[in-house]
Amino acid sequence: MEKIAQNIKNIRLINQLTQVEMGNLLGYSERQIRRFETIGTSSLAVIKRISEVFNVSIMEILS
């Protein structure tokens, strides 16, 4: 899940967002975003939401 965590962080940085801003867009707290970026997530709902909001494929997040 380390790769997923890095990919989530990269998506945020590419979009020039803070963790708070990303959290607001996705409906998660800053703490949850920080956790996604640190340890990743195995939740398909979270991955799907990131994919939809940032217009990236699920495979981009997983690989």
Number of C-alpha atoms within 10 A of each C-alpha: 15 13 15 22 20 18 19 23 22 14 18 20 13 8 11 11 14 14 20 16 16 23 18 13 15 16 13 15 16 16 12 15 24 17 13 22 22 17 14 21 19 12 8 10 10 15 20 14 15 21 18 13 11 14 9 13 13 15 10 12 19 18 9
